[in-house]
């Protein structure tokens, strides 16, 4: 617990809580809009949440050298999370309704 100051702990813990709230809000948005592509974003956020929890866990145990594998896990989850978030955003974009371009009005010749 001595590895971080109290204000830094507050930031770490509140970030994890905010991420959980964001996952829940996006899941709720998917249900309300009946757009299931948004659920993919909720799932895509989970590896990043695991990454944040790894950081908090490692700091909780004063950055113990025997727990350095948690740092490796955190890095891996960050990479996986970035990829899953990118894929989820792409899927939302792909399934978004598109406006069809309107044709210009026909020009008629007046005599």
C-alpha positions as CSV (number, residue, x, y, z in Angstrom):
1,X,0.0,0.0,0.0
2,X,3.0,2.3,0.4
3,X,3.8,2.3,-3.3
4,X,1.2,5.0,-4.1
5,X,0.0,8.1,-2.4
6,X,-3.6,8.4,-1.3
7,X,-4.6,10.8,-4.1
8,X,-3.0,8.3,-6.6
9,X,-5.0,5.5,-5.1
10,X,-8.2,7.5,-5.4
11,X,-7.5,8.1,-9.1
12,X,-6.7,4.4,-9.7
13,X,-9.8,3.1,-7.9
14,X,-12.2,5.7,-9.3
15,X,-10.9,4.9,-12.8
16,X,-11.8,1.3,-12.4
17,X,-15.2,2.2,-11.0
18,X,-15.8,4.6,-13.9
19,X,-14.8,1.9,-16.4
20,X,-17.3,-0.5,-14.9
21,X,-20.0,2.2,-15.0
22,X,-19.2,2.9,-18.7
23,X,-19.5,-0.8,-19.5
24,X,-22.8,-1.0,-17.8
25,X,-24.1,2.2,-19.5
26,X,-23.1,1.0,-22.9
27,X,-24.7,-2.4,-22.3
28,X,-27.9,-0.6,-21.2
29,X,-27.7,1.6,-24.4
30,X,-27.6,-1.5,-26.5
31,X,-30.7,-2.8,-24.8
32,X,-32.6,0.4,-25.1
33,X,-31.7,1.0,-28.8
34,X,-32.0,-2.7,-29.7
35,X,-28.6,-2.2,-31.4
36,X,-26.7,-5.3,-30.3
37,X,-23.5,-4.0,-31.9
38,X,-23.0,-1.8,-28.8
39,X,-22.8,-5.0,-26.7
40,X,-19.6,-5.8,-28.6
41,X,-18.2,-2.5,-27.2
42,X,-19.1,-3.6,-23.7
43,X,-17.3,-6.9,-24.2
44,X,-14.4,-5.1,-25.9
45,X,-13.9,-3.0,-22.8
46,X,-13.4,-6.0,-20.5
47,X,-9.7,-6.6,-21.3
48,X,-8.9,-3.0,-20.5
49,X,-10.7,-3.3,-17.2
50,X,-8.7,-6.4,-16.4
51,X,-5.5,-4.4,-17.2
52,X,-6.5,-1.7,-14.8
53,X,-7.3,-4.2,-12.1
54,X,-3.9,-5.8,-12.6
55,X,-2.2,-2.4,-12.0
56,X,-4.2,-1.9,-8.8
57,X,-3.4,-5.4,-7.6
58,X,0.3,-5.0,-8.2
59,X,0.4,-1.6,-6.4
60,X,-1.7,-3.1,-3.6
61,X,1.1,-5.5,-2.9
62,X,3.8,-2.7,-3.0
63,X,5.0,-3.7,-6.5
64,X,6.4,-6.9,-5.2
65,X,9.1,-8.4,-7.5
66,X,7.5,-11.9,-7.2
67,X,4.3,-10.5,-8.7
68,X,6.0,-9.0,-11.8
69,X,4.0,-11.4,-13.9
70,X,1.0,-9.2,-13.2
71,X,2.8,-6.4,-15.0
72,X,3.2,-8.7,-18.1
73,X,-0.5,-9.6,-17.8
74,X,-1.4,-5.9,-17.6
75,X,0.6,-5.2,-20.8
76,X,-1.0,-8.1,-22.6
77,X,-4.5,-7.1,-21.5
78,X,-3.8,-3.5,-22.7
79,X,-2.9,-4.8,-26.2
80,X,-5.8,-7.2,-26.3
81,X,-8.1,-4.4,-25.0
82,X,-7.0,-2.0,-27.7
83,X,-7.6,-4.5,-30.4
84,X,-11.1,-5.5,-29.1
85,X,-12.1,-1.9,-28.7
86,X,-11.0,-1.2,-32.3
87,X,-12.9,-4.2,-33.6
88,X,-16.0,-3.2,-31.6
89,X,-15.9,0.3,-32.9
90,X,-15.5,-1.0,-36.4
91,X,-18.5,-3.3,-36.0
92,X,-20.6,-0.4,-34.7
93,X,-19.5,1.7,-37.7
94,X,-20.2,-1.1,-40.1
95,X,-23.7,-1.7,-38.9
96,X,-24.6,2.0,-38.6
97,X,-27.4,3.1,-40.9
98,X,-26.1,5.1,-43.9
99,X,-27.8,8.0,-45.5
100,X,-28.3,7.4,-49.2
101,X,-27.0,10.2,-51.4
102,X,-29.7,12.1,-53.1
103,X,-29.7,12.4,-56.9
104,X,-29.6,16.0,-58.2
105,X,-32.9,17.2,-59.6
106,X,-33.5,16.6,-63.3
107,X,-32.8,19.6,-65.4
108,X,-35.4,20.4,-68.0
109,X,-35.1,22.7,-70.9
110,X,-37.7,25.4,-71.1
111,X,-38.5,26.6,-74.6
